[in-house]
Amino acid sequence: MSASALECLKAVAERIVLDPKYHDILSVAKAARNGAVYGTKVRFPHALVMIMLFRSGTVREKAGLIFRATRTHARNLAKFATIYKLTCVLLKHYGSTPGKEGPYDSFVAGLLGGYIVFGQRSRRSGKISSVNQQIVIYVFARVMLALAHMSVKPGYGLPGVSEPKRSAAISYYAWPLFASVSWAAVMHLFKWHAAELQPSLRSSMTYIYGNADTWDGLRNFVWHNK
């Protein structure tokens, strides 16, 4: 194909992506693209470090684990983004107020996408993907933190705790209490109910705290954990 033909195709594509009438459907495609790219950027370096440092097996086996974890993260974020944006577009055009976004469209779209993408068990193993667990737990923690901030926000939060002076006091002292209780709870659970903790967290804590009690020489006291 000649350079002029490529330029012509590029110009046509440019007109399409800038045409307002295609904006909504193209936003779905771009959301899918962004989900896949972001999932790859986030998961690949994490999986590379964690699997290479803490998993046993050959280089080929580890490379396979890294690839599968990265693919799962990228694919699921792309699927969720597609379902979410497509549902928002459909609700905008065919909802109770056609042409306008409803106040709960984002909630409904997130609910549907979360159930379809992150709420299902593996057909082969019957288990929930560890990657999906990590993503959902990450989201849940941020949601709870945001709700906690909203609950004491002056003029917006819950009665009694959102009054400016009381809100400032709660905001100042809440984090030390939250951090202390969180670490107290996780260490207690690790000590007495380790099997109930999420596997990657349990593995990390075993490496840091559990294996700290065992060594049989300088080699696995300083240079190696085991």
ChimeraX attribute file (.defattr): number of C-alpha atoms within 10 A of each C-alpha:
attribute: neighborCount
match mode: 1-to-1
recipient: residues
	/A:1	5
	/A:2	7
	/A:3	8
	/A:4	9
	/A:5	10
	/A:6	11
	/A:7	11
	/A:8	12
	/A:9	12
	/A:10	12
	/A:11	11
	/A:12	11
	/A:13	12
	/A:14	11
	/A:15	11
	/A:16	14
	/A:17	13
	/A:18	11
	/A:19	11
	/A:20	10
	/A:21	10
	/A:22	11
	/A:23	12
	/A:24	15
	/A:25	13
	/A:26	18
	/A:27	17
	/A:28	21
	/A:29	16
	/A:30	15
	/A:31	21
	/A:32	24
	/A:33	19
	/A:34	17
	/A:35	22
	/A:36	22
	/A:37	16
	/A:38	15
	/A:39	21
	/A:40	21
	/A:41	14
	/A:42	13
	/A:43	19
	/A:44	18
	/A:45	13
	/A:46	15
	/A:47	19
	/A:48	17
	/A:49	12
	/A:50	13
	/A:51	18
	/A:52	17
	/A:53	10
	/A:54	11
	/A:55	12
	/A:56	10
	/A:57	11
	/A:58	10
	/A:59	11
	/A:60	9
	/A:61	13
	/A:62	18
	/A:63	16
	/A:64	12
	/A:65	17
	/A:66	21
	/A:67	16
	/A:68	15
	/A:69	23
	/A:70	23
	/A:71	17
	/A:72	19
	/A:73	25
	/A:74	24
	/A:75	20
	/A:76	23
	/A:77	27
	/A:78	25
	/A:79	21
	/A:80	23
	/A:81	26
	/A:82	22
	/A:83	22
	/A:84	24
	/A:85	24
	/A:86	21
	/A:87	20
	/A:88	24
	/A:89	21
	/A:90	17
	/A:91	22
	/A:92	18
	/A:93	14
	/A:94	12
	/A:95	15
	/A:96	11
	/A:97	11
	/A:98	12
	/A:99	13
	/A:100	13
	/A:101	17
	/A:102	15
	/A:103	8
	/A:104	11
	/A:105	18
	/A:106	16
	/A:107	13
	/A:108	15
	/A:109	21
	/A:110	19
	/A:111	13
	/A:112	17
	/A:113	23
	/A:114	18
	/A:115	11
	/A:116	14
	/A:117	18
	/A:118	20
	/A:119	15
	/A:120	14
	/A:121	13
	/A:122	9
	/A:123	8
	/A:124	6
	/A:125	8
	/A:126	9
	/A:127	10
	/A:128	14
	/A:129	17
	/A:130	14
	/A:131	17
	/A:132	20
	/A:133	14
	/A:134	16
	/A:135	15
	/A:136	15
	/A:137	13
	/A:138	11
	/A:139	12
	/A:140	12
	/A:141	11
	/A:142	12
	/A:143	12
	/A:144	11
	/A:145	12
	/A:146	11
	/A:147	13
	/A:148	14
	/A:149	15
	/A:150	15
	/A:151	17
	/A:152	23
	/A:153	18
	/A:154	17
	/A:155	12
	/A:156	11
	/A:157	17
	/A:158	13
	/A:159	11
	/A:160	10
	/A:161	17
	/A:162	20
	/A:163	16
	/A:164	14
	/A:165	11
	/A:166	14
	/A:167	18
	/A:168	16
	/A:169	12
	/A:170	15
	/A:171	15
	/A:172	11
	/A:173	10
	/A:174	12
	/A:175	11
	/A:176	11
	/A:177	10
	/A:178	11
	/A:179	11
	/A:180	10
	/A:181	12
	/A:182	12
	/A:183	11
	/A:184	11
	/A:185	12
	/A:186	16
	/A:187	15
	/A:188	12
	/A:189	15
	/A:190	18
	/A:191	14
	/A:192	9
	/A:193	11
	/A:194	18
	/A:195	11
	/A:196	10
	/A:197	13
	/A:198	13
	/A:199	13
	/A:200	12
	/A:201	14
	/A:202	18
	/A:203	14
	/A:204	13
	/A:205	17
	/A:206	15
	/A:207	14
	/A:208	12
	/A:209	12
	/A:210	14
	/A:211	12
	/A:212	12
	/A:213	8
	/A:214	11
	/A:215	14
	/A:216	8
	/A:217	8
	/A:218	9
	/A:219	11
	/A:220	12
	/A:221	14
	/A:222	10
	/A:223	8
	/A:224	9
	/A:225	13
	/A:226	13
